[in-house]
């Protein structure tokens, strides 16, 4: 099991986020809960998480959110998407669990368990 504390970017209104949090709490994982809608990540934090996830911003943004369409982000590049996610954190896919050198999106929640080994 990992010795470092994990951080979850958590939205308590999201069922997948609640399920992921419960899954980690059941395993007594050292965990920091960050309500990212109240405490949005910075541009640098988003870039770091994208690097740990090894994905592009277009893979992390929630395309079905109304603000995605309102801002006309369908053809936006990564920099514009990262800026939009920093300004409008509801655009960030959730939940994200972050370890020291890795991260996972909890969709499905069990996907984050690989961070524990």
C-alpha positions as CSV (number, residue, x, y, z in Angstrom):
1,X,0.0,0.0,0.0
2,X,1.2,3.5,-0.7
3,X,2.7,5.4,2.2
4,X,2.0,8.9,0.9
5,X,-1.3,10.6,1.4
6,X,-3.7,10.6,-1.5
7,X,-5.8,13.6,-2.5
8,X,-9.2,13.3,-4.0
9,X,-10.8,16.1,-5.9
10,X,-14.3,15.5,-4.7
11,X,-17.7,16.8,-5.5
12,X,-20.2,15.5,-2.8
13,X,-23.1,15.9,-5.2
14,X,-21.6,13.4,-7.7
15,X,-22.4,9.7,-7.1
16,X,-19.1,8.5,-8.6
17,X,-17.2,10.9,-6.4
18,X,-19.1,9.7,-3.3
19,X,-18.5,6.0,-4.3
20,X,-14.8,6.6,-4.9
21,X,-14.4,8.4,-1.5
22,X,-16.3,5.5,0.3
23,X,-14.1,2.9,-1.5
24,X,-10.9,4.6,-0.2
25,X,-12.3,5.3,3.3
26,X,-13.3,1.5,3.6
27,X,-9.6,0.8,3.0
28,X,-8.5,3.3,5.6
29,X,-6.4,5.2,3.1
30,X,-4.6,8.3,4.3
31,X,-6.6,10.8,2.3
32,X,-7.0,14.6,1.8
33,X,-10.4,15.6,0.5
34,X,-10.4,18.7,-1.7
35,X,-13.8,20.0,-2.7
36,X,-12.5,21.3,-6.0
37,X,-15.6,23.3,-6.7
38,X,-15.0,25.4,-3.6
39,X,-11.2,25.3,-3.9
40,X,-10.5,25.2,-7.7
41,X,-7.1,23.9,-8.9
42,X,-4.7,26.4,-10.5
43,X,-3.5,26.1,-14.0
44,X,-0.3,24.6,-12.8
45,X,-2.2,22.0,-10.7
46,X,-4.3,21.1,-13.7
47,X,-1.2,20.7,-15.9
48,X,0.4,18.5,-13.2
49,X,-2.7,16.3,-12.9
50,X,-2.9,15.9,-16.7
51,X,0.7,14.8,-16.8
52,X,0.1,12.3,-14.0
53,X,-3.0,11.0,-15.7
54,X,-1.1,11.0,-19.0
55,X,-4.1,12.4,-20.9
56,X,-4.9,15.6,-22.8
57,X,-7.2,18.3,-21.4
58,X,-9.8,17.3,-23.9
59,X,-10.0,13.9,-22.1
60,X,-10.5,15.6,-18.7
61,X,-13.1,18.2,-19.6
62,X,-16.8,17.4,-19.1
63,X,-18.2,18.1,-22.6
64,X,-21.8,17.7,-21.5
65,X,-21.7,20.6,-19.0
66,X,-23.8,23.6,-20.2
67,X,-20.8,25.9,-19.7
68,X,-18.8,23.9,-22.1
69,X,-21.3,24.7,-24.9
70,X,-21.8,28.3,-23.6
71,X,-18.1,29.0,-23.9
72,X,-17.8,27.4,-27.3
73,X,-15.1,25.0,-26.3
74,X,-15.8,22.2,-28.8
75,X,-12.8,23.2,-30.9
76,X,-10.6,24.7,-28.1
77,X,-7.0,23.7,-27.7
78,X,-5.5,22.2,-24.5
79,X,-4.4,25.6,-23.2
80,X,-7.9,27.1,-23.6
81,X,-9.5,24.0,-22.0
82,X,-7.1,24.1,-19.0
83,X,-7.9,27.8,-18.5
84,X,-11.7,27.0,-18.8
85,X,-11.4,24.2,-16.2
86,X,-9.5,26.5,-13.8
87,X,-12.1,29.2,-14.2
88,X,-15.1,26.8,-14.3
89,X,-14.1,23.8,-12.1
90,X,-17.4,22.1,-12.8
91,X,-15.9,21.3,-16.2
92,X,-13.3,18.9,-14.6
93,X,-14.1,15.2,-14.8
94,X,-14.5,13.8,-11.3
95,X,-13.4,12.4,-9.1
96,X,-9.7,12.5,-9.5
97,X,-7.4,10.8,-7.0
98,X,-3.9,12.0,-6.9
99,X,-0.8,10.2,-5.6
100,X,2.7,11.5,-5.4
101,X,3.7,10.4,-8.9
102,X,0.4,9.2,-10.4
103,X,-3.3,9.9,-10.6
104,X,-6.5,8.2,-11.6
105,X,-10.1,9.2,-12.5
106,X,-12.7,7.3,-10.5
107,X,-14.8,6.3,-13.4
108,X,-15.5,3.6,-12.4
109,X,-14.5,4.1,-8.8
110,X,-12.5,0.9,-8.7
111,X,-10.0,2.5,-11.2
112,X,-8.4,4.4,-8.3
113,X,-7.4,1.2,-6.5
114,X,-4.3,0.8,-8.7
115,X,-2.9,3.8,-6.8
116,X,-2.8,1.7,-3.6
117,X,-0.3,-0.9,-4.7
